[in-house]
Amino acid sequence: MCFNLRCMTKTIIDQVISINSYVLIVFYTSAHGWQFRVISPLGSIYGERKTYYSAQAAESAGRNWLKQV
């Protein structure tokens, strides 16, 4: 376990998008790169631990994921 500030991962939220009562969040962490998560209308959080190489790629994957819901 690390208690040093240098060990903390910085998270940057790039986009928060509402699509058909779902919320798509695109974010970046230095440890895992660009990712997305989806919050359902009931508050459940979904997503995969895949790494994308741009915010646009993560957003596109999130939008495609929502099309399957």
KAVEN-V124592 format. One record per pair of residues at least 24 apart in sequence whose ideal C-beta (glycine too) atoms are under 6 Angstrom apart, sorted by the first residue. I is the first residue (numbers start at 0). J is the second residue. D is the distance in whole Angstrom. If there is no record, write none. Layout:
i->{I I}
j->{J J}
d->{D D}
This chain:
i->{13 18 21 23 25 25 25 33 35}
j->{54 65 65 61 54 57 58 57 61}
d->{5 6 6 5 5 5 5 4 4}
